[in-house]
Amino acid sequence: MKDVEDEEALEPLDGRIFVRQIKALNAGSSRIRRAQKDFFKSGAQRSKWVREFKVNPDELAAYDQSLAERWERKSAILRDELDSSADDVAKCKWGRTLLGWAEEQEVPIRNARAQFLTSGSYHALADQMKVGWHPDYEALFKDG
């Protein structure tokens, strides 16, 4: 597996749903690359923990469920501030705010605490369509 700092290692992620969700917000390329790096590093770390029996898959599933619940709460709070007649510019700004919130979270799993782990896990959830950044993400990406 290539090093996460190698741009070529990240290129295959360009078509993933989580990347497309971020691009739909008109986020900058450096923000997209940071998301890809976090996704890559988080996935590698989680896989390593499972292989080394440091965390079992059920704990990771519970962690992901906890993150999804946090996202649901934050999304609902922000949605209350979004006007029902909001145009796409406002919706994209709303989405970048929600994405920024997720990028800054640092939720521990066992004794491990790392921003890339939480952010990357959120991107994995977005890739599975369990969370989303644009308020209309389900309609925008329903076909993958």
C-alpha positions in Angstrom: 0.0 0.0 0.0 1.3 3.4 -0.9 2.1 6.1 1.6 -0.8 8.4 2.4 1.3 11.5 1.6 1.8 10.2 -2.0 -0.7 12.0 -4.1 -0.9 9.0 -6.5 -2.2 6.9 -3.6 -5.1 9.2 -3.1 -6.2 9.5 -6.8 -8.2 6.2 -6.7 -10.4 7.9 -4.0 -11.5 10.7 -6.3 -14.6 8.9 -7.5 -15.7 7.7 -4.1 -19.0 9.0 -2.8 -17.5 10.8 0.2 -15.2 12.8 -2.2 -18.1 13.6 -4.5 -20.2 14.8 -1.5 -17.4 17.2 -0.6 -17.0 18.4 -4.2 -20.7 19.1 -4.3 -20.2 21.7 -1.6 -17.6 23.5 -3.7 -15.0 22.8 -1.1 -11.4 23.5 -2.0 -8.9 20.9 -3.4 -6.7 21.0 -0.2 -9.8 20.2 1.9 -10.6 17.3 -0.4 -7.1 16.0 -0.2 -7.1 16.3 3.7 -10.4 14.3 3.7 -8.9 11.6 1.5 -5.8 11.4 3.7 -7.9 11.1 6.9 -10.1 8.4 5.2 -7.0 6.5 4.1 -5.2 6.8 7.5 -8.3 6.0 9.5 -9.1 2.9 7.4 -5.5 1.7 7.7 -5.5 2.2 11.5 -8.9 0.5 12.0 -7.8 -2.5 9.9 -4.5 -2.8 11.9 -6.4 -2.8 15.2 -8.7 -5.5 14.0 -5.8 -7.6 12.7 -3.9 -7.2 15.9 -7.0 -8.0 18.0 -6.8 -4.6 19.8 -10.4 -3.8 18.8 -13.1 -6.1 17.7 -15.4 -5.3 14.8 -18.4 -4.8 17.1 -16.6 -2.0 18.9 -15.9 -0.3 15.6 -19.5 -0.7 14.6 -20.6 0.9 17.9 -18.1 3.7 17.4 -19.5 4.4 14.0 -23.0 4.3 15.3 -22.0 6.9 18.0 -20.5 9.1 15.3 -23.7 8.8 13.2 -25.8 9.8 16.2 -23.6 12.8 16.8 -23.9 13.8 13.2 -27.7 13.4 13.3 -27.8 15.7 16.3 -25.6 18.4 14.8 -27.3 18.2 11.5 -30.7 18.7 13.1 -29.4 21.8 15.0 -27.9 23.3 11.8 -31.0 22.4 9.7 -33.1 24.5 12.0 -31.0 27.5 10.9 -31.4 26.7 7.2 -34.3 28.6 5.5 -36.7 26.3 3.6 -36.3 28.4 0.5 -32.5 28.3 0.7 -30.7 28.3 -2.6 -27.8 25.9 -3.5 -25.2 28.5 -2.4 -26.7 28.6 1.1 -27.1 24.8 1.1 -23.4 24.4 0.2 -22.3 26.8 2.9 -24.5 24.9 5.4 -22.8 21.7 4.2 -19.3 23.1 4.6 -20.2 24.1 8.1 -21.4 20.6 9.0 -18.3 19.1 7.3 -16.1 21.5 9.2 -17.7 20.4 12.4 -17.0 16.7 11.6 -13.4 17.4 10.5 -12.6 19.0 13.9 -14.1 16.2 16.0 -11.8 14.0 18.1 -13.9 11.2 19.5 -11.9 8.5 21.4 -12.2 4.8 20.8 -10.8 3.0 23.8 -7.8 5.0 24.8 -7.0 6.1 21.2 -7.7 9.7 20.3 -6.8 11.2 17.0 -8.5 13.8 14.8 -7.8 11.9 11.6 -9.4 8.8 13.1 -12.7 10.6 13.8 -12.7 12.6 10.6 -11.7 9.6 8.5 -14.5 7.5 10.1 -17.0 10.3 9.3 -15.8 10.2 5.7 -16.2 6.4 5.6 -19.8 6.8 6.9 -20.4 9.4 4.2 -19.0 7.0 1.6 -21.7 4.5 2.8 -24.4 7.2 2.7 -25.0 6.9 6.5 -24.2 10.6 6.9 -23.9 13.4 4.4 -22.8 17.0 4.1 -25.2 18.7 1.7 -28.7 18.9 3.1 -30.0 17.1 0.0 -27.2 14.5 -0.1 -29.6 11.5 -0.2 -31.3 12.8 -3.3 -28.0 14.0 -4.9 -26.2 10.7 -4.4 -29.0 8.1 -4.2 -27.6 6.3 -7.3 -24.1 6.2 -5.9 
